[in-house]
Amino acid sequence: MASSEPAVVMLPAPRSPQNFVTVSALEGGHLTLPEKLFVTNADPEKRATVPSLSFLIQHPSSSNLFKPTKLVFDLGLKRDFSGYRDAQQHHIAQRQPTIVSPDVAESLRKGNLGPGEIDTVILSHVHWDHVGTASDFTNAEFVVGSGTLHLLAHGGGPLYPAEIFNANELPKDRTRELPPAREEDTKKAFYQRTSHSWRPLAGFPATIDYFGDGSLYIVDAPGHLDGHVNLLARTGPKKWVYLGGDCCHDPRILSGEKGIALYDDGKGGQRSVHANTDTAAKTVKSIARLLQQGNVKEDGSGEVDVEVVVAHDGAWRERNAHKFWPGQL
């Protein structure tokens, strides 16, 4: 008889010595979401103004203990909407009210850090509310999921036409894609790639040990949009943070209280806010395992704490003002 007990999620054991990263939330603006487009059994009239959370991640440098490597995950909304194309602005008009101050650059400066000091920007994906103002980050390398540059230039099919993206969103001379996580992604991959390799980890089919020391993993998180990635950060002994981007737009989907909403696609069918709803649901299921109390452990050790944060979780923001830069998760 099959066991009804949930399978244990086994995270990698710490090394000796083990590096840790710090994670600080950043304000990236707000947008307004109609609940009926995002979760099942929704109030058809309810709209919520939610954050587009970004994060500062700092990794200890092997050469200079006083100058850690500084990485930003996601850039939120642009502070100047004239930087969006007409089709993007039409969509944004349906997400009002929006709030653009403070944006990521301003949030960094509040902690005495300028955007020009950021070494790397990793984008979970390139929807309008995550790309921010890339031009602020004059010295950063941009790292994106495989196929992202193709998506920005050509769109992603009838539901994601090229008009809702900007081919010049990112500085191409400072942008590298992660290698394709699947063979079928190779034909859309950008020629400038990082040298990483994907490996399974903790039940996730494809992850990258970004710094090579077990402190920060990029997780392939397919379904929402081409190139969508998440981060898994080791922030202390038996303490982890999972940054879920747009794996879902409401934490009640992760907890199982709600499902992913479907709605009329305008073409005689149904769609969700995800490019591939079934794949997105599988990704959510994989991430939700991290919420199982007592069933997430480090290899050879005991139970660990994992804090899971998705980009548009307004309740998390309200509860955790102390975790915004210069505070830490």
N, C-alpha and C positions, 0 to 999 in steps of 0.2 A: 504494500500500500504506500502510495507517494506521501511524503511528508508535507504537511500544510505550513511548516515553518518557512519564513522567507530565507532565501539564500544569503549567506554572509557576504558582504562587500569587503574585499581585502585590498586595502591600499598598501603601497610599498613601504617596507620597513625603513627607518631612518638610517643614514650612513653614519660613519664615525670619522671625522665630525660631520654634522649635518648643517647645511646652510638653510636659513629660513628667509622668506620674504615678508615685507610688511605690505598691507593692503589698506588703503584709505579711500573712502567714497568721495566722489566729486559731484557737485551740482552740474547738470548738463542741460538745464531747461526743463520745461513741462509742456505737455500736449493733452488734449482732451479726447478720450476714447468712449464711444458708445458701447455699453456693455454687451448689447445683443450681437455684436459682430465678433466677440471674443470668447464668451463663455456660454455654455448651455444653460437653459432654464433661467434666462436673464430677464430682468425688468426691461421691457422694450423702450421705456422712457429714460432709463438711468444713463447718465453720462458722468464720467469721473475724470478730473484733471490729475494726471499722474506724472511722475518724474521720468526723465530719460537718464538713468544713472550711468555715470562713468566712474573709473577707478584709477588711482595712482598706485602702482606697484613698485617697490624698491627692493633691489637685490644687492647683497653685499659684494663689493668689488674685490677681486683677488689681489689687485695691485694698489688700491687706495681705500683703506677702511673708512675714510672720512668722505668718500665720494661714491655712494652707491649708484648702480645702474638704475635709471629712472624710466619706467615704462607706463604708458597710459592706455587703458583698455576702453575703447569707445569714446566718441567726442560729442555725443548729444546733438542738440539743435544748433543751426547757424544763428548767430546773433543778428545777422542782416539777411532778411528773406529775399533780397534781390539777387542773392547768390544761388537761389534755386531756379530751375527752369519753369516755364509757364505751366506745364502739366503737373509738375511737383507742387507749384503754388495752388493750383486748383484742388489738389488733394489736401493740402495743408488747410485750405479754407474750410474743409469739413472736419478739422481737428481743433477748432477754436473753442475756448480761448487757449492760446499758447503763452508761455513765459520764456523769455530768452536771456534773462539776467538773474543771477549770475550764470555765465556759460563756463565751459571748462577752463579757459584761460584765466578768467576772473577768479574762479574757485582756487586754482593753483596759486595765484598771486596773494590770496588771503592768507596762505600759509608761507608766504615769502619764497615762492618758487615760480619762476617764469616759464612760459611755454617753450622758450628757446633753450631751456636746460633739459628738456625731455629727450632721451636718447632714442626711444622707440615708441611708436603708436601701433597698437594692434586693434583692428576693427573686428567686432563680432560679425558684422555684415554691413552692407552699404545702402540700407534704407535711409531716407532723408533725415530721420530723427536720431541717427547714430554717426553720421559723417562729420557733423560739426564744421568748424572753420579750420581746415587743414593747413591753410597758409600761416596760421599762428605758430606752427611747430617747425620753425625754419631749419633746425638741425637734426630733426628726427628721421629715422628710417621708418617707413610704413610697412607693416606686415599684414597681409590679408589672406583669406582662404583661397584655395585653388579655384580658378574660373572667375574671380571677381573682376579682373580687368576686362575680360570678354563680356561679362554682364553689363558693366558700365558703358561699354561701347555699343553693344548690340541688343541689350535687353534680354529677357528670359521667357519668350513666348508671348501669346496673346494677352495673358493676364498681367504680364510684367514687361510692357513695351519699352523700347529704348528711350522714349520721351520722358519717362519718370526717373531716369538716371542721367548722370552727367559724365561723359567720357573723360572730362578733364578734372574730375573731382579730386584726384590724388596726384602728387608730383611723380611722374613715371620714372624719373631718374633716381628717386629715392624710395621706390616702392618695390617690394619683393613679395611674391606669393609663396605660400607654403606648397610643398609638393602635392600632387594629386593623391587623395586618400583612396581612390578607387580607379580602376583601369579605365572606366568609361569617362572619367573626368579629364583624361590626358589631352584630348583634342582641343579643349578650351583653356588649357593652362597657359599662363604667361611665361615667357622665356626666362625672365629674371626670377629665380626661385631661391629660397633658403636651402641650406644643405642638410636639413633635418630628415629623419626617417620616422614613419608612423609605426607604432607598436601597440598591441592591445594592453589595456591596463584596467584592473578593477571592474571588469565586465564591459568596459567601453571598447569597441572594436579598434579604434584608431586614436592614438594620443602621441604627442611629441613632448619629450623632456626638453623644454626650451633652453635652459641654461646647462643641461647635462649633469646636474647635481641633485635631482629629485626635489627641487624647491618649487618649480612651476611647470605645469603641464598644460599644453594646448589640447583641447578635446574636440575632435571632429563631431559636430552636432547637426547633422543634416535634417532637412525638411522645411525649415522656415524660408530659406533663400540660398541660392548657390553660394558656397564659400562660408556658410555660417559656422562659427567656431565659438567655443566656450573656454574658460580657464579654470584650472584646479590648482590652488595655491596652498603650500605647506607654510603656515604662519607661526608655528611653534610646536613644542613637543605634544603630540597627539591632538593637534589643532589644525584644521583645514578650512578653506573657504572655496566654494564653488560659485563662479560667476556665470550665470546662465543666459545672458543676453536676451534674445527673443525666442528662446526655446518655447516659452509660453508668455502670455501677457498678464497673467493673474496667478498668484501663488496657489489659489484654490484648485487650479488644474493639476499642479504638482501633488497636492495633498489628496487628490481624488474626489474632492467635494464637487467639482465642476468638470465638464469636458470641454473640448475644443468646439466652438460654435461653427455651424455651417450656415451659409446664406446664399441667396440667388446671385449667380455670377453674371447675370445680364445676357447670357448666351444660351439660355435654356437648361442650364445645369446648376450645380451647387459648388461652392468653393468655401475655403476658410481663409484666414489671414496668412496661411502658410502656403508655399509653393507646392508642397506635397504633403497633404494632411496625414496620410497613413505613416509616412516616414517621420514626420514631426511627432506624431503620437508615440512612436517607438522610442524616439529620442527622449521625450518626456518621461516615459516609463523607466528608461535607464537612469536618468537623473534622480527620479523619485526614490530610487533605492537608497540614496544617501540620506534620506529623511528617516530611515528605519532605526528607531532607538534600539541600541544594543546590538545591532547587526552590521555596524560599520567598524572595521578594525584595521590595525596595521599588521602586516605580516610578522608573525612571531611575537606579537604583543597583544594588548587588550583593546578595549573599546576606545574610539576616538570621537571627537566632536567635529562635525562638518556644518558650517553655516552656508546655506544655499540662498543666493540673492539673484532675482531676475530684474531686468532693466527697468520695468515699469511698476514696481511694487511700492505704491505710495504709503502703505501702512508701515513697511520696513523703514522708509525714510523718516516717517514721523516718530518712530520708536528709537531711532538710532542717530540722533543729531551728533552725539559724541564720537561717532565713527567716521565723520567727515573730516577731511584734511584741514588742519594738521593732526586730527585724531586718527585712530586706526581701528580696524575690525578686530 
